Amino acid sequence: MSESGEWVSLRGAAEILGVHPATVRNWADRGDLPSRRTPGGHRRFRKTDLLHYAQSQPSEVQPSEVQIIIQNALGQTRMQVDDSPLARAAWYAAMRDATRDHLRQQGRRVLEALRVYLANNGQDSDLAAAVTLGKDYGVRLIADGLTLPQAVRGFFYYSDFVTNAVLTWSEVAQPHSAADWGHLLRQVNTFIHTMLLSLIEYYQED
């Protein structure tokens, strides 16, 4: 079994579930949460087991599925920033460090707003958050001198992580049919496209 990516430490498991490490340790001691130990005696938890546990214990795991989505998307983003040619991309190089930090935090707000939108079955009123978030991206990127094509390239790069994170959650939640999958993906795309249109419109107004 691979140690890379599939298994996480006690602290990593606590971050994914949004609880204190001692709570995770207690669940493992009770046998509620599967784990194994390394030769050095440290606990390791499989991510798929954590996803299933979070879905089966919504009353005990406070942030529930949104924490899973956030950790998955942001974790994938961090790995890609470290392990890919991203730093050499013109749109990424054009951003100030402060903008990169802000957009990393903004990613959490995007995921939370998307979760609310999906939980409410894609109500048009919840798209106002997508408009606001798209405009915020536009404000930050224009201030750093990014062109519209650069801004759109960056948006597509990060929106892929959001889509993949939602799909990871959906695989755990198990939609009941192909129609459910299609409905979910249409809602995700509607939210993301609304953000993108807001970003483009802000560029055109500037």
C-alpha positions in Angstrom: 0.0 0.0 0.0 1.2 3.5 -0.9 2.0 5.9 1.9 1.9 8.9 -0.3 -1.5 10.6 -0.4 -3.6 7.6 0.7 -2.6 7.6 4.4 -2.4 10.5 6.8 -1.2 11.1 10.3 -3.3 11.6 13.4 -3.1 15.4 13.0 -3.9 15.1 9.3 -7.0 13.1 10.1 -8.0 15.6 12.7 -7.7 18.4 10.1 -9.8 16.6 7.6 -12.5 15.8 10.1 -12.4 19.3 11.7 -11.9 18.0 15.2 -9.2 17.8 17.9 -6.5 15.0 17.5 -7.5 13.6 20.8 -11.1 13.1 19.5 -9.7 11.1 16.5 -7.6 9.1 18.9 -10.6 8.2 21.0 -12.6 7.2 17.9 -9.7 4.9 16.8 -9.3 3.4 20.3 -13.1 2.6 20.3 -12.7 0.9 17.0 -15.1 3.4 15.3 -12.4 4.7 13.0 -10.1 2.2 11.3 -6.3 2.9 11.6 -3.0 1.1 11.6 0.4 1.8 13.1 3.7 2.4 11.5 6.8 0.4 12.6 7.5 3.4 14.9 4.1 3.1 16.6 2.5 6.2 14.9 -1.1 6.0 13.9 -2.0 6.3 10.2 -5.5 6.8 8.8 -6.7 6.1 5.2 -8.4 9.1 3.6 -11.2 7.0 2.2 -12.0 5.8 5.7 -12.1 9.4 6.9 -14.4 10.4 4.1 -16.8 7.5 4.9 -16.7 8.3 8.7 -17.4 12.0 8.1 -20.5 11.1 6.0 -21.8 8.5 8.5 -21.4 10.7 11.6 -22.8 14.2 10.6 -23.8 15.1 14.1 -20.4 14.4 15.6 -18.2 15.8 12.9 -19.0 19.5 12.9 -17.9 20.7 9.5 -19.2 17.5 7.7 -18.7 17.3 4.0 -17.6 20.9 3.5 -14.4 20.2 5.5 -13.7 17.2 3.2 -14.2 19.3 0.1 -12.0 22.1 1.4 -9.2 19.8 2.5 -9.2 17.9 -0.7 -9.2 21.0 -3.0 -6.7 23.0 -1.0 -4.4 19.9 -0.6 -4.4 19.2 -4.3 -3.7 22.9 -5.0 -0.7 22.9 -2.6 0.7 19.7 -4.2 0.3 21.1 -7.7 2.0 24.4 -6.8 5.0 22.5 -5.3 5.2 19.7 -7.9 4.3 21.2 -11.3 5.5 24.0 -13.6 2.8 26.3 -12.2 5.3 28.7 -10.8 6.6 29.3 -14.3 3.1 30.1 -15.7 2.9 33.8 -16.7 -0.4 34.4 -15.0 0.9 32.9 -11.7 4.2 34.8 -11.9 2.3 38.0 -12.4 0.5 37.7 -9.0 2.0 39.3 -5.9 2.5 37.0 -2.9 -0.2 38.8 -1.1 -2.7 38.1 -3.9 -1.7 34.4 -3.9 -2.3 34.2 -0.1 -5.6 36.0 -0.5 -6.8 33.7 -3.2 -5.9 30.6 -1.2 -8.1 31.9 1.6 -10.8 32.9 -1.0 -10.8 29.2 -2.1 -12.4 28.3 1.2 -15.1 30.9 0.8 -15.8 29.6 -2.8 -16.2 26.1 -1.5 -18.5 27.1 1.3 -20.6 29.2 -1.0 -20.8 26.3 -3.5 -21.7 23.9 -0.7 -24.6 26.2 0.3 -25.7 26.4 -3.4 -25.7 22.6 -3.7 -27.4 22.0 -0.4 -30.3 24.3 -1.5 -30.6 22.4 -4.8 -29.2 25.2 -6.9 -31.4 28.2 -6.0 -30.8 31.2 -8.2 -30.7 33.4 -5.1 -27.5 31.6 -4.0 -25.7 32.6 -7.2 -25.3 36.1 -5.8 -22.3 34.8 -3.8 -20.8 33.5 -7.0 -21.1 36.9 -8.6 -19.5 38.6 -5.6 -16.6 36.1 -5.5 -16.0 36.4 -9.3 -15.8 40.2 -8.9 -13.3 39.9 -6.1 -11.1 37.8 -8.2 -11.3 40.5 -10.9 -10.4 43.2 -8.5 -7.3 41.4 -7.2 -6.0 40.3 -10.6 -6.5 43.7 -12.3 -4.6 45.3 -9.5 -1.7 43.0 -10.2 -1.8 43.8 -13.9 -3.0 40.5 -15.2 -4.6 40.6 -18.6 -8.1 39.0 -19.1 -6.7 35.9 -20.8 -4.2 35.4 -17.9 -7.0 35.8 -15.4 -9.2 33.3 -17.2 -6.3 30.8 -17.5 -5.8 31.0 -13.7 -9.5 30.7 -13.0 -9.7 27.5 -15.1 -6.7 26.1 -13.3 -8.1 26.5 -9.9 -11.7 25.8 -10.8 -10.6 22.3 -11.8 -9.6 21.6 -8.2 -13.0 22.7 -7.0 -14.8 20.4 -9.5 -12.5 17.5 -8.5 -13.1 18.1 -4.8 -16.8 18.1 -5.2 -16.6 14.9 -7.2 -14.6 13.3 -4.4 -17.3 14.2 -1.9 -20.0 13.0 -4.3 -18.3 9.6 -4.7 -18.6 9.2 -0.9 -22.2 10.5 -0.8 -23.1 8.1 -3.7 -25.7 9.7 -5.9 -28.4 7.1 -6.7 -28.3 7.3 -10.5 -26.6 8.7 -13.6 -29.3 11.4 -13.6 -28.2 12.4 -10.1 -24.6 12.7 -11.3 -25.6 14.8 -14.2 -27.8 17.1 -12.1 -25.0 17.6 -9.6 -22.4 18.5 -12.3 -24.8 20.9 -14.0 -25.2 22.8 -10.7 -21.4 22.9 -10.1 -20.9 24.2 -13.6 -23.6 26.8 -13.2 -21.9 28.1 -10.0 -18.4 28.1 -11.5 -19.6 29.7 -14.8 -21.4 32.4 -12.9 -18.2 33.3 -11.1 -16.2 33.3 -14.4 -18.8 35.6 -16.1 -18.6 38.0 -13.2 -14.8 38.1 -13.4 -15.0 38.8 -17.2 -17.6 41.5 -16.8 -15.6 43.3 -14.2 -12.6 43.3 -16.6 -14.8 44.8 -19.3 -16.1 47.5 -16.9 -12.6 48.5 -15.7 
